[in-house]
Amino acid sequence: KFRSLTFYPLNQILFWSLIAIVILLTWIGARPVEDPFVITGQILTVVYFLYYIVNPLSLLLWDKLLDW
């Protein structure tokens, strides 16, 4: 219903979380392939791709809440 993401407060939080995840993935990619860095990179990668599933769902949920 809205035309801009300015009116979706949850999506603003998700967007800035995505920015932080991208920065962390960039940093993790420069680290050596050792135990804590590998697991951290894998977790951040899963969270990165989950953003693209959660973001549209939160838009739909927010619109349904406003219509209700």
N, CA, C, O and CB atoms as a CASP TS submission, in Angstrom:
PFRMAT TS
TARGET T0000
AUTHOR 0000-0000-0000
METHOD Language model
MODEL 1
PARENT N/A
ATOM      1  N   LYS     1       0.816  -1.193   0.000  1.00  0.00           N
ATOM      2  CA  LYS     1       0.000   0.000   0.000  1.00  0.00           C
ATOM      3  C   LYS     1       0.867   1.267   0.000  1.00  0.00           C
ATOM      4  O   LYS     1       0.579   2.225  -0.718  1.00  0.00           O
ATOM      5  CB  LYS     1      -0.932  -0.008   1.205  1.00  0.00           C
ATOM      6  N   PHE     2       1.903   1.258   0.792  1.00  0.00           N
ATOM      7  CA  PHE     2       2.794   2.419   0.834  1.00  0.00           C
ATOM      8  C   PHE     2       3.733   2.389  -0.371  1.00  0.00           C
ATOM      9  O   PHE     2       3.984   1.331  -0.948  1.00  0.00           O
ATOM     10  CB  PHE     2       3.607   2.445   2.159  1.00  0.00           C
ATOM     11  N   ARG     3       4.234   3.531  -0.735  1.00  0.00           N
ATOM     12  CA  ARG     3       5.134   3.619  -1.882  1.00  0.00           C
ATOM     13  C   ARG     3       6.615   3.635  -1.487  1.00  0.00           C
ATOM     14  O   ARG     3       7.486   3.425  -2.331  1.00  0.00           O
ATOM     15  CB  ARG     3       4.813   4.858  -2.680  1.00  0.00           C
ATOM     16  N   SER     4       6.892   3.878  -0.230  1.00  0.00           N
ATOM     17  CA  SER     4       8.267   4.004   0.205  1.00  0.00           C
ATOM     18  C   SER     4       8.507   3.150   1.439  1.00  0.00           C
ATOM     19  O   SER     4       7.579   2.876   2.201  1.00  0.00           O
ATOM     20  CB  SER     4       8.612   5.464   0.486  1.00  0.00           C
ATOM     21  N   LEU     5       9.739   2.735   1.635  1.00  0.00           N
ATOM     22  CA  LEU     5      10.077   1.954   2.814  1.00  0.00           C
ATOM     23  C   LEU     5      10.201   2.814   4.060  1.00  0.00           C
ATOM     24  O   LEU     5      10.443   2.292   5.148  1.00  0.00           O
ATOM     25  CB  LEU     5      11.360   1.205   2.584  1.00  0.00           C
ATOM     26  N   THR     6      10.040   4.115   3.920  1.00  0.00           N
ATOM     27  CA  THR     6      10.095   5.011   5.066  1.00  0.00           C
ATOM     28  C   THR     6       8.995   4.694   6.063  1.00  0.00           C
ATOM     29  O   THR     6       9.169   4.908   7.262  1.00  0.00           O
ATOM     30  CB  THR     6       9.989   6.458   4.614  1.00  0.00           C
ATOM     31  N   PHE     7       7.885   4.197   5.595  1.00  0.00           N
ATOM     32  CA  PHE     7       6.737   3.938   6.449  1.00  0.00           C
ATOM     33  C   PHE     7       6.726   2.530   7.028  1.00  0.00           C
ATOM     34  O   PHE     7       5.766   2.150   7.698  1.00  0.00           O
ATOM     35  CB  PHE     7       5.478   4.171   5.681  1.00  0.00           C
ATOM     36  N   TYR     8       7.753   1.764   6.788  1.00  0.00           N
ATOM     37  CA  TYR     8       7.866   0.412   7.317  1.00  0.00           C
ATOM     38  C   TYR     8       9.010   0.371   8.335  1.00  0.00           C
ATOM     39  O   TYR     8      10.160   0.154   7.955  1.00  0.00           O
ATOM     40  CB  TYR     8       8.101  -0.620   6.169  1.00  0.00           C
ATOM     41  N   PRO     9       8.711   0.577   9.612  1.00  0.00           N
ATOM     42  CA  PRO     9       9.809   0.639  10.595  1.00  0.00           C
ATOM     43  C   PRO     9      10.582  -0.674  10.723  1.00  0.00           C
ATOM     44  O   PRO     9      11.797  -0.651  10.919  1.00  0.00           O
ATOM     45  CB  PRO     9       9.257   1.022  11.952  1.00  0.00           C
ATOM     46  N   LEU    10       9.903  -1.812  10.618  1.00  0.00           N
ATOM     47  CA  LEU    10      10.608  -3.090  10.712  1.00  0.00           C
ATOM     48  C   LEU    10      11.573  -3.262   9.538  1.00  0.00           C
ATOM     49  O   LEU    10      12.666  -3.800   9.713  1.00  0.00           O
ATOM     50  CB  LEU    10       9.604  -4.257  10.752  1.00  0.00           C
ATOM     51  N   ASN    11      11.186  -2.821   8.371  1.00  0.00           N
ATOM     52  CA  ASN    11      12.055  -2.959   7.201  1.00  0.00           C
ATOM     53  C   ASN    11      13.268  -2.038   7.272  1.00  0.00           C
ATOM     54  O   ASN    11      14.319  -2.348   6.712  1.00  0.00           O
ATOM     55  CB  ASN    11      11.271  -2.673   5.933  1.00  0.00           C
ATOM     56  N   GLN    12      13.127  -0.927   7.947  1.00  0.00           N
ATOM     57  CA  GLN    12      14.295  -0.072   8.143  1.00  0.00           C
ATOM     58  C   GLN    12      15.323  -0.776   9.022  1.00  0.00           C
ATOM     59  O   GLN    12      16.524  -0.712   8.762  1.00  0.00           O
ATOM     60  CB  GLN    12      13.884   1.275   8.771  1.00  0.00           C
ATOM     61  N   ILE    13      14.840  -1.445  10.062  1.00  0.00           N
ATOM     62  CA  ILE    13      15.748  -2.203  10.929  1.00  0.00           C
ATOM     63  C   ILE    13      16.393  -3.340  10.147  1.00  0.00           C
ATOM     64  O   ILE    13      17.594  -3.581  10.268  1.00  0.00           O
ATOM     65  CB  ILE    13      14.995  -2.758  12.161  1.00  0.00           C
ATOM     66  N   LEU    14      15.595  -4.037   9.348  1.00  0.00           N
ATOM     67  CA  LEU    14      16.131  -5.125   8.538  1.00  0.00           C
ATOM     68  C   LEU    14      17.164  -4.624   7.533  1.00  0.00           C
ATOM     69  O   LEU    14      18.179  -5.282   7.304  1.00  0.00           O
ATOM     70  CB  LEU    14      15.004  -5.839   7.809  1.00  0.00           C
ATOM     71  N   PHE    15      16.910  -3.462   6.932  1.00  0.00           N
ATOM     72  CA  PHE    15      17.846  -2.908   5.951  1.00  0.00           C
ATOM     73  C   PHE    15      19.193  -2.589   6.595  1.00  0.00           C
ATOM     74  O   PHE    15      20.241  -2.940   6.054  1.00  0.00           O
ATOM     75  CB  PHE    15      17.259  -1.645   5.305  1.00  0.00           C
ATOM     76  N   TRP    16      19.166  -1.926   7.745  1.00  0.00           N
ATOM     77  CA  TRP    16      20.431  -1.563   8.383  1.00  0.00           C
ATOM     78  C   TRP    16      21.138  -2.798   8.938  1.00  0.00           C
ATOM     79  O   TRP    16      22.364  -2.818   9.044  1.00  0.00           O
ATOM     80  CB  TRP    16      20.191  -0.542   9.505  1.00  0.00           C
ATOM     81  N   SER    17      20.373  -3.817   9.290  1.00  0.00           N
ATOM     82  CA  SER    17      20.990  -5.089   9.681  1.00  0.00           C
ATOM     83  C   SER    17      21.688  -5.724   8.484  1.00  0.00           C
ATOM     84  O   SER    17      22.776  -6.283   8.622  1.00  0.00           O
ATOM     85  CB  SER    17      19.930  -6.058  10.261  1.00  0.00           C
ATOM     86  N   LEU    18      21.063  -5.638   7.303  1.00  0.00           N
ATOM     87  CA  LEU    18      21.682  -6.167   6.087  1.00  0.00           C
ATOM     88  C   LEU    18      22.993  -5.444   5.792  1.00  0.00           C
ATOM     89  O   LEU    18      23.977  -6.076   5.405  1.00  0.00           O
ATOM     90  CB  LEU    18      20.720  -6.036   4.890  1.00  0.00           C
ATOM     91  N   ILE    19      23.011  -4.143   5.969  1.00  0.00           N
ATOM     92  CA  ILE    19      24.248  -3.384   5.743  1.00  0.00           C
ATOM     93  C   ILE    19      25.345  -3.859   6.692  1.00  0.00           C
ATOM     94  O   ILE    19      26.491  -4.037   6.279  1.00  0.00           O
ATOM     95  CB  ILE    19      24.000  -1.868   5.931  1.00  0.00           C
ATOM     96  N   ALA    20      24.996  -4.065   7.965  1.00  0.00           N
ATOM     97  CA  ALA    20      25.974  -4.551   8.935  1.00  0.00           C
ATOM     98  C   ALA    20      26.463  -5.950   8.572  1.00  0.00           C
ATOM     99  O   ALA    20      27.649  -6.247   8.719  1.00  0.00           O
ATOM    100  CB  ALA    20      25.371  -4.555  10.342  1.00  0.00           C
ATOM    101  N   ILE    21      25.570  -6.804   8.101  1.00  0.00           N
ATOM    102  CA  ILE    21      25.945  -8.163   7.714  1.00  0.00           C
ATOM    103  C   ILE    21      26.887  -8.149   6.518  1.00  0.00           C
ATOM    104  O   ILE    21      27.847  -8.918   6.475  1.00  0.00           O
ATOM    105  CB  ILE    21      24.699  -8.992   7.392  1.00  0.00           C
ATOM    106  N   VAL    22      26.620  -7.283   5.548  1.00  0.00           N
ATOM    107  CA  VAL    22      27.504  -7.173   4.374  1.00  0.00           C
ATOM    108  C   VAL    22      28.900  -6.719   4.801  1.00  0.00           C
ATOM    109  O   VAL    22      29.903  -7.238   4.311  1.00  0.00           O
ATOM    110  CB  VAL    22      26.914  -6.182   3.331  1.00  0.00           C
ATOM    111  N   ILE    23      28.960  -5.757   5.709  1.00  0.00           N
ATOM    112  CA  ILE    23      30.266  -5.284   6.197  1.00  0.00           C
ATOM    113  C   ILE    23      30.988  -6.405   6.937  1.00  0.00           C
ATOM    114  O   ILE    23      32.190  -6.599   6.754  1.00  0.00           O
ATOM    115  CB  ILE    23      30.095  -4.050   7.126  1.00  0.00           C
ATOM    116  N   LEU    24      30.258  -7.142   7.771  1.00  0.00           N
ATOM    117  CA  LEU    24      30.875  -8.254   8.496  1.00  0.00           C
ATOM    118  C   LEU    24      31.327  -9.369   7.559  1.00  0.00           C
ATOM    119  O   LEU    24      32.388  -9.959   7.766  1.00  0.00           O
ATOM    120  CB  LEU    24      29.903  -8.810   9.524  1.00  0.00           C
ATOM    121  N   LEU    25      30.533  -9.664   6.530  1.00  0.00           N
ATOM    122  CA  LEU    25      30.942 -10.680   5.558  1.00  0.00           C
ATOM    123  C   LEU    25      32.185 -10.249   4.786  1.00  0.00           C
ATOM    124  O   LEU    25      33.036 -11.077   4.462  1.00  0.00           O
ATOM    125  CB  LEU    25      29.800 -10.971   4.584  1.00  0.00           C
ATOM    126  N   THR    26      32.289  -8.974   4.497  1.00  0.00           N
ATOM    127  CA  THR    26      33.480  -8.461   3.821  1.00  0.00           C
ATOM    128  C   THR    26      34.703  -8.628   4.712  1.00  0.00           C
ATOM    129  O   THR    26      35.772  -9.029   4.250  1.00  0.00           O
ATOM    130  CB  THR    26      33.294  -6.979   3.437  1.00  0.00           C
ATOM    131  N   TRP    27      34.535  -8.315   5.989  1.00  0.00           N
ATOM    132  CA  TRP    27      35.639  -8.452   6.933  1.00  0.00           C
ATOM    133  C   TRP    27      36.016  -9.922   7.125  1.00  0.00           C
ATOM    134  O   TRP    27      37.196 -10.274   7.135  1.00  0.00           O
ATOM    135  CB  TRP    27      35.269  -7.818   8.283  1.00  0.00           C
ATOM    136  N   ILE    28      35.002 -10.773   7.275  1.00  0.00           N
ATOM    137  CA  ILE    28      35.237 -12.208   7.481  1.00  0.00           C
ATOM    138  C   ILE    28      35.931 -12.823   6.264  1.00  0.00           C
ATOM    139  O   ILE    28      36.734 -13.745   6.409  1.00  0.00           O
ATOM    140  CB  ILE    28      33.905 -12.940   7.761  1.00  0.00           C
ATOM    141  N   GLY    29      35.626 -12.322   5.073  1.00  0.00           N
ATOM    142  CA  GLY    29      36.249 -12.844   3.861  1.00  0.00           C
ATOM    143  C   GLY    29      37.732 -12.559   3.780  1.00  0.00           C
ATOM    144  O   GLY    29      38.458 -13.234   3.050  1.00  0.00           O
ATOM    145  N   ALA    30      38.192 -11.560   4.528  1.00  0.00           N
ATOM    146  CA  ALA    30      39.614 -11.216   4.525  1.00  0.00           C
ATOM    147  C   ALA    30      40.390 -11.975   5.603  1.00  0.00           C
ATOM    148  O   ALA    30      41.616 -11.883   5.655  1.00  0.00           O
ATOM    149  CB  ALA    30      39.788  -9.716   4.724  1.00  0.00           C
ATOM    150  N   ARG    31      39.707 -12.708   6.446  1.00  0.00           N
ATOM    151  CA  ARG    31      40.348 -13.473   7.530  1.00  0.00           C
ATOM    152  C   ARG    31      40.839 -14.817   6.996  1.00  0.00           C
ATOM    153  O   ARG    31      40.364 -15.295   5.966  1.00  0.00           O
ATOM    154  CB  ARG    31      39.359 -13.691   8.716  1.00  0.00           C
ATOM    155  N   PRO    32      41.786 -15.416   7.697  1.00  0.00           N
ATOM    156  CA  PRO    32      42.258 -16.746   7.269  1.00  0.00           C
ATOM    157  C   PRO    32      41.177 -17.813   7.477  1.00  0.00           C
ATOM    158  O   PRO    32      40.264 -17.650   8.287  1.00  0.00           O
ATOM    159  CB  PRO    32      43.538 -17.138   8.046  1.00  0.00           C
ATOM    160  N   VAL    33      41.307 -18.886   6.736  1.00  0.00           N
ATOM    161  CA  VAL    33      40.328 -19.971   6.817  1.00  0.00           C
ATOM    162  C   VAL    33      40.660 -20.800   8.058  1.00  0.00           C
ATOM    163  O   VAL    33      41.386 -21.792   7.995  1.00  0.00           O
ATOM    164  CB  VAL    33      40.340 -20.864   5.509  1.00  0.00           C
ATOM    165  N   GLU    34      40.108 -20.361   9.177  1.00  0.00           N
ATOM    166  CA  GLU    34      40.298 -21.050  10.450  1.00  0.00           C
ATOM    167  C   GLU    34      38.941 -21.239  11.098  1.00  0.00           C
ATOM    168  O   GLU    34      37.933 -20.717  10.621  1.00  0.00           O
ATOM    169  CB  GLU    34      41.259 -20.262  11.389  1.00  0.00           C
ATOM    170  N   ASP    35      38.924 -21.992  12.194  1.00  0.00           N
ATOM    171  CA  ASP    35      37.671 -22.436  12.796  1.00  0.00           C
ATOM    172  C   ASP    35      36.679 -21.322  13.144  1.00  0.00           C
ATOM    173  O   ASP    35      35.551 -21.392  12.657  1.00  0.00           O
ATOM    174  CB  ASP    35      37.975 -23.196  14.021  1.00  0.00           C
ATOM    175  N   PRO    36      36.995 -20.327  13.923  1.00  0.00           N
ATOM    176  CA  PRO    36      35.910 -19.388  14.268  1.00  0.00           C
ATOM    177  C   PRO    36      35.442 -18.553  13.077  1.00  0.00           C
ATOM    178  O   PRO    36      34.278 -18.154  13.024  1.00  0.00           O
ATOM    179  CB  PRO    36      36.366 -18.459  15.379  1.00  0.00           C
ATOM    180  N   PHE    37      36.319 -18.288  12.138  1.00  0.00           N
ATOM    181  CA  PHE    37      35.955 -17.451  10.993  1.00  0.00           C
ATOM    182  C   PHE    37      35.069 -18.205  10.007  1.00  0.00           C
ATOM    183  O   PHE    37      34.186 -17.609   9.391  1.00  0.00           O
ATOM    184  CB  PHE    37      37.212 -16.949  10.284  1.00  0.00           C
ATOM    185  N   VAL    38      35.293 -19.495   9.853  1.00  0.00           N
ATOM    186  CA  VAL    38      34.490 -20.296   8.926  1.00  0.00           C
ATOM    187  C   VAL    38      33.048 -20.382   9.419  1.00  0.00           C
ATOM    188  O   VAL    38      32.113 -20.159   8.651  1.00  0.00           O
ATOM    189  CB  VAL    38      35.089 -21.715   8.766  1.00  0.00           C
ATOM    190  N   ILE    39      32.871 -20.702  10.687  1.00  0.00           N
ATOM    191  CA  ILE    39      31.521 -20.809  11.252  1.00  0.00           C
ATOM    192  C   ILE    39      30.820 -19.454  11.213  1.00  0.00           C
ATOM    193  O   ILE    39      29.640 -19.375  10.871  1.00  0.00           O
ATOM    194  CB  ILE    39      31.578 -21.341  12.703  1.00  0.00           C
ATOM    195  N   THR    40      31.534 -18.400  11.558  1.00  0.00           N
ATOM    196  CA  THR    40      30.939 -17.063  11.532  1.00  0.00           C
ATOM    197  C   THR    40      30.511 -16.688  10.124  1.00  0.00           C
ATOM    198  O   THR    40      29.434 -16.122   9.937  1.00  0.00           O
ATOM    199  CB  THR    40      31.924 -16.025  12.075  1.00  0.00           C
ATOM    200  N   GLY    41      31.333 -16.992   9.137  1.00  0.00           N
ATOM    201  CA  GLY    41      30.985 -16.709   7.750  1.00  0.00           C
ATOM    202  C   GLY    41      29.769 -17.491   7.287  1.00  0.00           C
ATOM    203  O   GLY    41      28.934 -16.965   6.551  1.00  0.00           O
ATOM    204  N   GLN    42      29.664 -18.729   7.707  1.00  0.00           N
ATOM    205  CA  GLN    42      28.514 -19.546   7.322  1.00  0.00           C
ATOM    206  C   GLN    42      27.227 -19.028   7.956  1.00  0.00           C
ATOM    207  O   GLN    42      26.187 -18.976   7.300  1.00  0.00           O
ATOM    208  CB  GLN    42      28.742 -21.003   7.720  1.00  0.00           C
ATOM    209  N   ILE    43      27.294 -18.651   9.214  1.00  0.00           N
ATOM    210  CA  ILE    43      26.111 -18.113   9.898  1.00  0.00           C
ATOM    211  C   ILE    43      25.683 -16.794   9.262  1.00  0.00           C
ATOM    212  O   ILE    43      24.497 -16.575   9.014  1.00  0.00           O
ATOM    213  CB  ILE    43      26.396 -17.911  11.406  1.00  0.00           C
ATOM    214  N   LEU    44      26.645 -15.924   9.001  1.00  0.00           N
ATOM    215  CA  LEU    44      26.317 -14.636   8.377  1.00  0.00           C
ATOM    216  C   LEU    44      25.764 -14.815   6.970  1.00  0.00           C
ATOM    217  O   LEU    44      24.911 -14.037   6.540  1.00  0.00           O
ATOM    218  CB  LEU    44      27.551 -13.740   8.335  1.00  0.00           C
ATOM    219  N   THR    45      26.232 -15.819   6.252  1.00  0.00           N
ATOM    220  CA  THR    45      25.709 -16.083   4.913  1.00  0.00           C
ATOM    221  C   THR    45      24.255 -16.531   4.966  1.00  0.00           C
ATOM    222  O   THR    45      23.441 -16.098   4.150  1.00  0.00           O
ATOM    223  CB  THR    45      26.557 -17.141   4.211  1.00  0.00           C
ATOM    224  N   VAL    46      23.926 -17.390   5.917  1.00  0.00           N
ATOM    225  CA  VAL    46      22.536 -17.828   6.073  1.00  0.00           C
ATOM    226  C   VAL    46      21.645 -16.637   6.444  1.00  0.00           C
ATOM    227  O   VAL    46      20.553 -16.487   5.896  1.00  0.00           O
ATOM    228  CB  VAL    46      22.431 -18.939   7.154  1.00  0.00           C
ATOM    229  N   VAL    47      22.103 -15.800   7.359  1.00  0.00           N
ATOM    230  CA  VAL    47      21.321 -14.626   7.763  1.00  0.00           C
ATOM    231  C   VAL    47      21.168 -13.657   6.594  1.00  0.00           C
ATOM    232  O   VAL    47      20.118 -13.034   6.440  1.00  0.00           O
ATOM    233  CB  VAL    47      21.987 -13.914   8.962  1.00  0.00           C
ATOM    234  N   TYR    48      22.204 -13.526   5.772  1.00  0.00           N
ATOM    235  CA  TYR    48      22.150 -12.654   4.604  1.00  0.00           C
ATOM    236  C   TYR    48      21.032 -13.083   3.653  1.00  0.00           C
ATOM    237  O   TYR    48      20.243 -12.254   3.201  1.00  0.00           O
ATOM    238  CB  TYR    48      23.499 -12.656   3.874  1.00  0.00           C
ATOM    239  N   PHE    49      20.970 -14.373   3.354  1.00  0.00           N
ATOM    240  CA  PHE    49      19.944 -14.849   2.427  1.00  0.00           C
ATOM    241  C   PHE    49      18.558 -14.892   3.064  1.00  0.00           C
ATOM    242  O   PHE    49      17.555 -14.783   2.358  1.00  0.00           O
ATOM    243  CB  PHE    49      20.311 -16.226   1.916  1.00  0.00           C
ATOM    244  N   LEU    50      18.485 -15.047   4.366  1.00  0.00           N
ATOM    245  CA  LEU    50      17.197 -14.992   5.049  1.00  0.00           C
ATOM    246  C   LEU    50      16.549 -13.608   4.934  1.00  0.00           C
ATOM    247  O   LEU    50      15.324 -13.483   4.967  1.00  0.00           O
ATOM    248  CB  LEU    50      17.370 -15.366   6.517  1.00  0.00           C
ATOM    249  N   TYR    51      17.376 -12.581   4.800  1.00  0.00           N
ATOM    250  CA  TYR    51      16.847 -11.230   4.633  1.00  0.00           C
ATOM    251  C   TYR    51      15.906 -11.158   3.434  1.00  0.00           C
ATOM    252  O   TYR    51      14.863 -10.507   3.501  1.00  0.00           O
ATOM    253  CB  TYR    51      17.993 -10.224   4.467  1.00  0.00           C
ATOM    254  N   TYR    52      16.268 -11.820   2.348  1.00  0.00           N
ATOM    255  CA  TYR    52      15.472 -11.749   1.124  1.00  0.00           C
ATOM    256  C   TYR    52      14.182 -12.561   1.216  1.00  0.00           C
ATOM    257  O   TYR    52      13.298 -12.424   0.370  1.00  0.00           O
ATOM    258  CB  TYR    52      16.293 -12.232  -0.051  1.00  0.00           C
ATOM    259  N   ILE    53      14.076 -13.399   2.234  1.00  0.00           N
ATOM    260  CA  ILE    53      12.821 -14.103   2.492  1.00  0.00           C
ATOM    261  C   ILE    53      11.977 -13.323   3.496  1.00  0.00           C
ATOM    262  O   ILE    53      10.763 -13.205   3.328  1.00  0.00           O
ATOM    263  CB  ILE    53      13.093 -15.532   3.013  1.00  0.00           C
ATOM    264  N   VAL    54      12.608 -12.797   4.527  1.00  0.00           N
ATOM    265  CA  VAL    54      11.896 -12.114   5.604  1.00  0.00           C
ATOM    266  C   VAL    54      11.399 -10.739   5.166  1.00  0.00           C
ATOM    267  O   VAL    54      10.324 -10.315   5.592  1.00  0.00           O
ATOM    268  CB  VAL    54      12.798 -11.976   6.825  1.00  0.00           C
ATOM    269  N   ASN    55      12.144 -10.046   4.340  1.00  0.00           N
ATOM    270  CA  ASN    55      11.774  -8.686   3.940  1.00  0.00           C
ATOM    271  C   ASN    55      10.402  -8.622   3.250  1.00  0.00           C
ATOM    272  O   ASN    55       9.563  -7.841   3.698  1.00  0.00           O
ATOM    273  CB  ASN    55      12.838  -8.119   3.012  1.00  0.00           C
ATOM    274  N   PRO    56      10.127  -9.381   2.206  1.00  0.00           N
ATOM    275  CA  PRO    56       8.795  -9.309   1.592  1.00  0.00           C
ATOM    276  C   PRO    56       7.683  -9.791   2.529  1.00  0.00           C
ATOM    277  O   PRO    56       6.565  -9.277   2.491  1.00  0.00           O
ATOM    278  CB  PRO    56       8.773 -10.132   0.316  1.00  0.00           C
ATOM    279  N   LEU    57       7.997 -10.774   3.363  1.00  0.00           N
ATOM    280  CA  LEU    57       6.992 -11.253   4.302  1.00  0.00           C
ATOM    281  C   LEU    57       6.632 -10.187   5.330  1.00  0.00           C
ATOM    282  O   LEU    57       5.470 -10.057   5.715  1.00  0.00           O
ATOM    283  CB  LEU    57       7.486 -12.508   5.004  1.00  0.00           C
ATOM    284  N   SER    58       7.623  -9.430   5.773  1.00  0.00           N
ATOM    285  CA  SER    58       7.329  -8.365   6.738  1.00  0.00           C
ATOM    286  C   SER    58       6.539  -7.231   6.087  1.00  0.00           C
ATOM    287  O   SER    58       5.721  -6.589   6.745  1.00  0.00           O
ATOM    288  CB  SER    58       8.632  -7.816   7.343  1.00  0.00           C
ATOM    289  N   LEU    59       6.777  -6.982   4.800  1.00  0.00           N
ATOM    290  CA  LEU    59       5.966  -5.978   4.095  1.00  0.00           C
ATOM    291  C   LEU    59       4.508  -6.404   4.042  1.00  0.00           C
ATOM    292  O   LEU    59       3.611  -5.597   4.290  1.00  0.00           O
ATOM    293  CB  LEU    59       6.500  -5.751   2.667  1.00  0.00           C
ATOM    294  N   LEU    60       4.272  -7.661   3.722  1.00  0.00           N
ATOM    295  CA  LEU    60       2.899  -8.168   3.667  1.00  0.00           C
ATOM    296  C   LEU    60       2.242  -8.144   5.041  1.00  0.00           C
ATOM    297  O   LEU    60       1.077  -7.768   5.173  1.00  0.00           O
ATOM    298  CB  LEU    60       2.879  -9.590   3.106  1.00  0.00           C
ATOM    299  N   LEU    61       2.989  -8.544   6.057  1.00  0.00           N
ATOM    300  CA  LEU    61       2.459  -8.547   7.408  1.00  0.00           C
ATOM    301  C   LEU    61       2.101  -7.141   7.862  1.00  0.00           C
ATOM    302  O   LEU    61       1.040  -6.931   8.451  1.00  0.00           O
ATOM    303  CB  LEU    61       3.458  -9.167   8.366  1.00  0.00           C
ATOM    304  N   TRP    62       2.967  -6.186   7.596  1.00  0.00           N
ATOM    305  CA  TRP    62       2.724  -4.798   7.992  1.00  0.00           C
ATOM    306  C   TRP    62       1.484  -4.239   7.283  1.00  0.00           C
ATOM    307  O   TRP    62       0.680  -3.545   7.905  1.00  0.00           O
ATOM    308  CB  TRP    62       3.959  -3.927   7.676  1.00  0.00           C
ATOM    309  N   ASP    63       1.325  -4.535   5.996  1.00  0.00           N
ATOM    310  CA  ASP    63       0.150  -4.072   5.273  1.00  0.00           C
ATOM    311  C   ASP    63      -1.135  -4.701   5.815  1.00  0.00           C
ATOM    312  O   ASP    63      -2.166  -4.035   5.911  1.00  0.00           O
ATOM    313  CB  ASP    63       0.296  -4.382   3.791  1.00  0.00           C
ATOM    314  N   LYS    64      -1.066  -5.976   6.164  1.00  0.00           N
ATOM    315  CA  LYS    64      -2.245  -6.639   6.722  1.00  0.00           C
ATOM    316  C   LYS    64      -2.592  -6.071   8.093  1.00  0.00           C
ATOM    317  O   LYS    64      -3.769  -5.941   8.430  1.00  0.00           O
ATOM    318  CB  LYS    64      -2.013  -8.150   6.822  1.00  0.00           C
ATOM    319  N   LEU    65      -1.582  -5.735   8.880  1.00  0.00           N
ATOM    320  CA  LEU    65      -1.845  -5.126  10.181  1.00  0.00           C
ATOM    321  C   LEU    65      -2.500  -3.763  10.037  1.00  0.00           C
ATOM    322  O   LEU    65      -3.373  -3.401  10.826  1.00  0.00           O
ATOM    323  CB  LEU    65      -0.555  -4.999  10.974  1.00  0.00           C
ATOM    324  N   LEU    66      -2.084  -3.016   9.040  1.00  0.00           N
ATOM    325  CA  LEU    66      -2.669  -1.688   8.829  1.00  0.00           C
ATOM    326  C   LEU    66      -4.089  -1.772   8.286  1.00  0.00           C
ATOM    327  O   LEU    66      -4.916  -0.907   8.576  1.00  0.00           O
ATOM    328  CB  LEU    66      -1.802  -0.878   7.875  1.00  0.00           C
ATOM    329  N   ASP    67      -4.379  -2.808   7.500  1.00  0.00           N
ATOM    330  CA  ASP    67      -5.729  -2.985   6.973  1.00  0.00           C
ATOM    331  C   ASP    67      -6.694  -3.509   8.022  1.00  0.00           C
ATOM    332  O   ASP    67      -7.906  -3.319   7.916  1.00  0.00           O
ATOM    333  CB  ASP    67      -5.705  -3.924   5.795  1.00  0.00           C
ATOM    334  N   TRP    68      -6.152  -4.164   9.027  1.00  0.00           N
ATOM    335  CA  TRP    68      -6.969  -4.794  10.036  1.00  0.00           C
ATOM    336  C   TRP    68      -7.531  -3.769  10.900  1.00  0.00           C
ATOM    337  O   TRP    68      -8.265  -4.085  11.836  1.00  0.00           O
ATOM    338  CB  TRP    68      -6.208  -5.786  10.836  1.00  0.00           C
TER
END
